[in-house]
Every structure is written in C-alpha cells, then in structure tokens.
C-alpha cells in the first residue's frame, strides 16, 4: 500500500504526549519532584484516542481498498501480518511486566496495589484482554497494554464482518455502527464497555473518514472544515478549554469527530517539516516508544532512589534530568528493539 504523508511522524508526537502524561504521575507516586503545570501534561488520553483513530483510518482503509480490488479480504493474511507487527513486542513487555512486578519490584520495596490472581492476570494478558487486567492496577508496565488489547478486540470483530459484507455497504455499516455503539456506550450506561474502556467508536468513525477519503469526496475536506478541525485539534491538545466546558459525553463526541477528520485532512497535503528523516524514523519506532517508556521509568526511578539524587540537586534540575533521561533512554531502547527484534518479524510480513 502507498505510504500516506505526515502519518508516521504523527505517531511519534502521540507517543511523546503519552510519555509526558505519565512522567509527572510516576514522579508524584515516588515522591520525586515533578512538573505538570501545562495542559500538554494531561493529554495522554487524547493521544491514545488519536492512536485509535489513526489505526482505524489506516487499517480499515487498507481493507476497503483490498475489498474493492479483489472483491474479498484475505483474513489469514490480515491477521498474520497484524500478529507479526503487534504480538512480539506486546508479549515481550507483558512477560517482562509480570516478572518485574512479581519477582523484582518486591525486592526494592515496591508492591503493586492489585487484587487479582496471577494465573487469571496472565490469562487476561495473553488473550489480549489487557484492558480488563488494567482495572486491577497491576503496575504501569502492564497497565499501558490496555490500548493494544482494545485494538485487537475491535479488529477480531470487524475484519470478519467486512469480509462478509459487500463493499457498497461499508459506509452505511460504519456510520450505523458508530452511532449505535456510541449511544449504547454513553447513554445506555452499559457498564462493561465503560469500565474496560472499549472505545470502538474511534476506530469505526475513522472507517467512515477512510471510506470518504478513498472515494475522494472533496466536500469533507473543504476549507471551512479544515479550519474548524485544526482549531479543535489545537484546543483539544494544547488547552483545557473544551474538556473544562463540556460534559464527558459531549467531549468524547467532539474527539470522535475531530481526530479522524484531522487525520483524513493530514493525509491530503505533504508537510515538509513533518517528513524529515528523523521524525519519520521516530515515528517508525513509536510502537516501541509507547511500549517501553514505563519500563524505562522504573529503572531511572530505581537509580534516583538508590543514589538519593533529589537530596543533592534542585527540584528543577531533578525534574529536567528525570524527564529528559526518560525520553532519551526510551527512544534509544526503542531504536535497538526495532533494529534487532521487531524488524525481524516485520520482514516476515511480506511472506
């Protein structure tokens, strides 16, 4: 498939927002100095919603194109390719997380505040119900896997439906699914969906935008809509104006509309700044950045605890060292993981 412009660097910025969201939380829990006085330190949820929207846009777009070209979808190929990209790193972090919290962390005086049976937790993690596992507070390394579980749950449902459904019904299906699911989720108070954060409507509405973008409907990407969408995106990520002035349901509805449309618009114009080789590479390794950052926090936090560095330097310097070293070390680990681990599986996707 043709690589769409601007999308790969966007992944990196989203992963960075997630790190910025978790950094002050981790430092506060360990009684380290922290800084979170700007709205960008509270946009981790929004970054994940954009990740959901981006995933839905790209994957559903590919499925639509495959259906249009071949009049069918190769489900075996679809799930095999997805497994080769997602599973290796997911299971590596999952296994490391269980080992760390069961055998390593207790030796340093940290015991996660969880109340689940270990065998049950392992079952949830290995079957991609990490969103259920996260409700037991198993520790940050394991809790961040919730979003990966949500993605796999959505595609295991949607891909077979698209396989059976005629291509001409795709748009009406995604529109109906989105509105019905959003209504059930927010207005029917269907507790399991809310409790386990099953935000499928971000994926499905992205399917609507993917369909429209493929059919090159220029009305959707008119100048007024572009201006409104860019403004909303800025307000959602760099201010608290919208989330402070709207209830949760309205806020989610605004996010659900804004993020997929923003992604659709972003793919229509090549932006030189975003498409430099460094941002593209950081975007390419963003899956690792998202998955490894909680692990890096633990090790840098351990160094801080053992060295008692916060007793010897100013609060501002402590914050800078922890934040900067966490981001840099996460990028470095993600780089080596991509080169020596993930890429071996990615190369198998073509077969």
C-alpha positions as CSV (number, residue, x, y, z in Angstrom):
1,X,0.0,0.0,0.0
2,X,1.1,3.6,-0.7
3,X,2.5,5.3,2.4
4,X,0.4,8.3,3.3
5,X,2.3,11.6,4.1
6,X,2.6,13.0,7.6
7,X,1.2,10.0,9.4
8,X,4.4,8.3,10.5
9,X,5.8,11.5,12.3
10,X,2.4,11.9,13.9
11,X,2.8,8.6,15.7
12,X,6.0,9.9,17.4
13,X,4.3,13.0,18.7
14,X,1.4,11.0,20.0
15,X,3.8,8.6,21.8
16,X,5.5,11.7,23.3
17,X,2.3,13.0,24.6
18,X,1.7,9.7,26.4
19,X,5.1,9.9,28.0
20,X,4.5,13.5,29.1
21,X,1.2,12.3,30.6
22,X,2.8,9.5,32.6
23,X,6.0,11.3,33.7
24,X,4.6,13.5,36.4
25,X,2.3,10.7,37.6
26,X,5.2,8.4,38.1
27,X,7.3,11.0,39.8
28,X,4.5,12.0,42.1
29,X,3.9,8.4,43.1
30,X,7.6,8.0,44.0
31,X,7.7,11.4,45.8
32,X,10.1,12.8,43.2
33,X,9.8,16.4,42.2
34,X,7.6,16.8,39.1
35,X,6.2,19.4,36.8
36,X,2.7,19.3,35.2
37,X,1.6,22.9,35.0
38,X,0.9,22.9,31.3
39,X,-2.1,21.3,29.6
40,X,0.2,19.1,27.5
41,X,1.0,17.0,30.6
42,X,-2.7,15.9,30.7
43,X,-3.3,14.8,27.1
44,X,-2.4,11.1,27.3
45,X,-6.0,10.0,26.9
46,X,-6.4,12.2,23.8
47,X,-3.2,10.9,22.4
48,X,-4.5,7.3,22.7
49,X,-7.8,8.3,21.1
50,X,-5.8,9.7,18.1
51,X,-3.8,6.4,18.1
52,X,-7.2,4.6,17.9
53,X,-8.4,6.9,15.1
54,X,-5.2,6.6,13.2
55,X,-5.2,2.8,13.5
56,X,-8.8,2.6,12.4
57,X,-8.2,5.0,9.4
58,X,-5.2,3.2,8.1
59,X,-6.3,-0.4,8.6
60,X,-9.9,0.0,7.5
61,X,-8.6,2.0,4.5
62,X,-6.4,-0.9,3.5
63,X,-9.3,-3.4,4.0
64,X,-11.6,-1.2,1.8
65,X,-9.0,-1.0,-0.9
66,X,-8.4,-4.8,-0.8
67,X,-12.1,-5.4,-1.0
68,X,-12.5,-3.0,-3.9
69,X,-9.6,-4.6,-5.8
70,X,-10.2,-8.3,-5.1
71,X,-13.8,-8.4,-4.1
72,X,-12.7,-10.2,-0.9
73,X,-10.4,-9.8,2.1
74,X,-7.7,-12.3,2.9
75,X,-8.4,-12.7,6.6
76,X,-5.5,-15.1,7.1
77,X,-3.0,-12.6,5.7
78,X,-4.6,-9.8,7.6
79,X,-4.4,-11.4,11.0
80,X,-0.9,-12.9,10.2
81,X,0.5,-9.5,9.3
82,X,-1.0,-7.9,12.3
83,X,0.3,-10.6,14.6
84,X,3.8,-10.2,13.2
85,X,3.8,-6.5,14.0
86,X,1.9,-6.4,17.3
87,X,2.4,-9.7,19.1
88,X,6.3,-9.9,19.5
89,X,6.7,-6.6,21.4
90,X,3.4,-7.0,23.2
91,X,4.2,-10.3,24.6
92,X,7.8,-9.3,25.4
93,X,6.6,-6.4,27.5
94,X,3.8,-8.5,29.0
95,X,6.2,-11.2,30.2
96,X,8.7,-8.7,31.4
97,X,6.0,-6.8,33.4
98,X,4.8,-9.9,35.2
99,X,8.4,-11.0,36.1
100,X,9.2,-7.4,37.2
101,X,6.2,-7.0,39.5
102,X,6.2,-10.5,40.9
103,X,9.9,-11.0,41.5
104,X,12.0,-7.8,41.0
105,X,9.9,-4.9,42.4
106,X,9.2,-6.5,45.8
107,X,12.9,-6.8,46.4
108,X,13.1,-3.0,46.3
109,X,10.1,-2.4,48.5
110,X,7.5,-1.8,45.7
111,X,4.4,-4.0,45.8
112,X,1.7,-3.0,43.2
113,X,-1.7,-2.4,44.7
114,X,-3.5,-5.2,42.9
115,X,-6.0,-7.8,43.9
116,X,-6.0,-10.3,41.1
117,X,-5.0,-13.9,40.9
118,X,-1.7,-14.2,39.0
119,X,-2.9,-17.0,36.7
120,X,-6.1,-15.0,35.9
121,X,-3.9,-12.0,35.2
122,X,-1.7,-13.9,32.9
123,X,-4.7,-15.3,31.1
124,X,-6.1,-11.8,30.6
125,X,-2.8,-10.5,29.3
126,X,-2.1,-13.4,26.9
127,X,-5.6,-13.3,25.4
128,X,-5.5,-9.5,24.8
129,X,-7.9,-8.5,27.5
130,X,-5.2,-6.2,28.9
131,X,-7.9,-3.6,29.3
132,X,-9.6,-5.8,31.9
133,X,-6.2,-6.6,33.5
134,X,-5.5,-2.8,33.8
135,X,-8.6,-2.4,36.1
136,X,-6.7,-4.5,38.8
137,X,-3.8,-1.9,38.8
138,X,-1.1,-4.5,38.1
139,X,1.6,-1.8,37.6
140,X,2.3,0.7,34.9
141,X,4.3,-1.6,32.7
142,X,1.2,-3.9,32.3
143,X,-1.4,-1.2,32.5
144,X,-0.3,0.6,29.3
145,X,-1.1,-2.6,27.4
146,X,-4.8,-1.8,27.7
147,X,-5.0,0.1,24.4
148,X,-3.3,-2.7,22.5
149,X,-6.0,-5.1,23.8
150,X,-8.8,-2.7,22.7
151,X,-7.4,-2.6,19.1
152,X,-7.2,-6.4,18.8
153,X,-10.7,-6.8,20.2
154,X,-12.0,-4.4,17.6
155,X,-10.3,-6.0,14.6
156,X,-11.2,-9.5,15.6
157,X,-14.8,-8.4,15.3
158,X,-14.7,-6.0,12.4
159,X,-12.4,-7.8,9.9
160,X,-14.7,-10.8,9.5
161,X,-17.7,-8.5,9.1
162,X,-16.0,-6.6,6.3
163,X,-15.1,-10.0,4.8
164,X,-18.8,-11.0,4.6
165,X,-20.2,-7.5,3.8
166,X,-20.4,-6.1,0.3
167,X,-18.1,-3.1,-0.3
168,X,-21.0,-0.9,-1.2
169,X,-22.5,-1.2,2.3
170,X,-19.2,-0.3,4.1
171,X,-20.1,3.3,4.6
172,X,-23.6,2.8,6.0
173,X,-22.2,0.0,8.2
174,X,-19.6,2.2,9.8
175,X,-22.0,5.1,10.2
176,X,-24.6,2.8,11.8
177,X,-22.1,1.0,14.0
178,X,-20.5,4.3,15.2
179,X,-23.8,5.9,16.2
180,X,-25.3,2.8,17.7
181,X,-22.2,1.9,19.6
182,X,-21.7,5.5,20.9
183,X,-25.3,5.6,22.1
184,X,-25.0,2.2,23.9
185,X,-21.7,3.2,25.4
186,X,-22.7,6.6,26.8
187,X,-26.5,6.7,27.0
188,X,-27.4,3.1,27.9
189,X,-24.8,3.0,30.7
190,X,-23.5,-0.4,29.5
191,X,-21.0,-0.7,32.4
192,X,-18.6,-3.3,30.9
193,X,-17.9,-1.1,27.9
194,X,-17.2,1.9,30.0
195,X,-15.3,0.0,32.8
196,X,-13.0,-1.7,30.3
197,X,-12.6,1.4,28.1
198,X,-13.8,-0.2,24.9
199,X,-13.8,2.9,22.7
200,X,-14.6,1.2,19.5
201,X,-16.3,4.3,18.0
202,X,-13.0,6.0,17.4
203,X,-12.0,3.1,15.1
204,X,-15.3,2.9,13.3
205,X,-15.8,6.6,12.6
206,X,-12.3,6.6,11.3
207,X,-13.6,3.9,8.9
208,X,-16.2,6.4,7.7
209,X,-13.5,9.0,7.0
210,X,-11.3,6.4,5.4
211,X,-14.1,5.4,3.0
212,X,-14.8,9.1,2.1
213,X,-11.1,9.8,1.6
214,X,-10.7,6.8,-0.8
215,X,-13.7,8.0,-2.8
216,X,-12.1,11.5,-2.9
217,X,-15.1,13.3,-1.6
218,X,-13.8,16.9,-1.6
219,X,-16.8,18.2,0.4
220,X,-15.5,16.6,3.6
221,X,-12.1,18.4,3.2
222,X,-13.4,21.8,2.3
223,X,-11.5,24.9,3.6
224,X,-14.1,25.8,6.4
225,X,-14.0,22.2,7.7
226,X,-10.2,22.2,7.7
227,X,-10.1,25.4,9.7
228,X,-12.6,24.2,12.3
229,X,-10.9,20.8,12.6
230,X,-7.4,22.3,13.0
231,X,-8.7,24.7,15.6
232,X,-10.5,21.9,17.6
233,X,-7.4,19.7,17.4
234,X,-5.2,22.6,18.8
235,X,-7.7,23.3,21.6
236,X,-8.0,19.6,22.5
237,X,-4.3,19.1,22.8
238,X,-2.8,22.4,24.0
239,X,-5.6,23.9,26.1
240,X,-8.2,22.7,28.6
241,X,-11.0,24.9,27.1
242,X,-13.1,22.1,25.6
243,X,-12.7,19.5,28.3
244,X,-13.4,22.1,31.0
245,X,-16.6,23.3,29.4
246,X,-18.3,20.2,28.1
247,X,-19.5,17.0,29.8
248,X,-17.8,13.7,29.2
249,X,-20.3,12.5,26.5
250,X,-20.0,15.7,24.5
251,X,-16.3,15.8,24.9
252,X,-15.9,12.2,23.6
253,X,-18.3,13.1,20.7
254,X,-16.1,16.1,19.7
255,X,-12.9,13.9,19.9
256,X,-14.6,11.2,17.9
257,X,-15.4,13.6,15.1
258,X,-12.2,15.8,15.3
259,X,-9.5,13.2,15.3
260,X,-10.4,11.0,12.3
261,X,-11.3,14.1,10.2
262,X,-7.9,15.7,11.2
263,X,-6.1,12.5,10.1
264,X,-8.0,12.4,6.9
265,X,-7.1,16.1,6.2
266,X,-3.5,15.5,7.2
267,X,-3.1,12.8,4.5
268,X,-4.1,15.1,1.7
269,X,-1.2,17.6,1.9
270,X,2.5,16.9,2.1
271,X,4.0,18.9,5.0
272,X,7.9,19.2,4.6
273,X,8.5,19.8,8.3
274,X,6.9,16.6,9.3
275,X,8.5,14.4,6.7
276,X,12.2,14.8,7.6
277,X,14.1,11.6,8.1
278,X,14.4,12.0,11.9
279,X,10.8,12.4,12.6
280,X,9.9,9.7,10.2
281,X,12.3,7.3,11.9
282,X,11.0,8.3,15.4
283,X,7.5,7.6,14.1
284,X,8.6,4.3,12.8
285,X,9.8,3.2,16.2
286,X,6.9,4.8,18.1
287,X,5.3,1.5,18.9
288,X,8.4,0.7,21.0
289,X,8.4,4.2,22.5
290,X,4.8,3.7,23.7
291,X,5.5,0.2,25.0
292,X,8.9,0.7,26.6
293,X,8.5,4.1,28.4
294,X,7.0,2.6,31.6
295,X,9.9,0.2,31.8
296,X,12.5,3.0,31.5
297,X,10.7,4.9,34.2
298,X,11.2,2.0,36.6
299,X,14.9,1.8,36.0
300,X,15.6,5.5,36.1
301,X,13.4,5.7,39.2
302,X,15.5,3.0,40.8
303,X,18.6,5.0,40.1
304,X,17.1,8.1,41.7
305,X,16.0,6.1,44.8
306,X,19.4,4.4,45.3
307,X,21.5,7.5,44.6
308,X,19.2,9.8,46.5
309,X,20.0,12.4,43.8
310,X,17.0,14.5,44.7
311,X,18.6,15.4,48.0
312,X,21.7,16.9,46.3
313,X,20.2,18.9,43.4
314,X,17.5,21.4,43.0
315,X,13.9,20.4,42.2
316,X,14.1,21.9,38.7
317,X,17.3,20.1,37.9
318,X,15.8,16.8,39.2
319,X,12.8,17.2,37.1
320,X,14.8,18.0,34.0
321,X,17.2,15.1,34.5
322,X,14.3,12.6,35.1
323,X,12.1,13.8,32.2
324,X,15.0,14.2,29.7
325,X,16.7,10.9,30.5
326,X,13.4,9.1,30.4
327,X,12.6,10.3,26.9
328,X,16.1,9.8,25.5
329,X,16.5,6.3,27.0
330,X,13.1,5.3,25.8
331,X,14.0,6.4,22.2
332,X,17.3,4.6,22.4
333,X,15.8,1.4,23.7
334,X,13.1,1.6,21.0
335,X,15.7,2.1,18.4
336,X,17.6,-1.1,19.3
337,X,14.4,-3.0,19.8
338,X,13.2,-2.1,16.3
339,X,16.6,-2.9,14.7
340,X,17.4,-6.2,16.5
341,X,13.9,-7.5,17.5
342,X,10.8,-6.0,15.8
343,X,12.3,-5.7,12.3
344,X,12.9,-9.5,12.1
345,X,9.1,-10.0,12.4
346,X,8.2,-7.1,10.2
347,X,10.3,-8.6,7.4
348,X,8.2,-11.7,7.6
349,X,5.0,-9.8,6.8
350,X,5.8,-9.8,3.1
351,X,5.7,-13.6,3.1
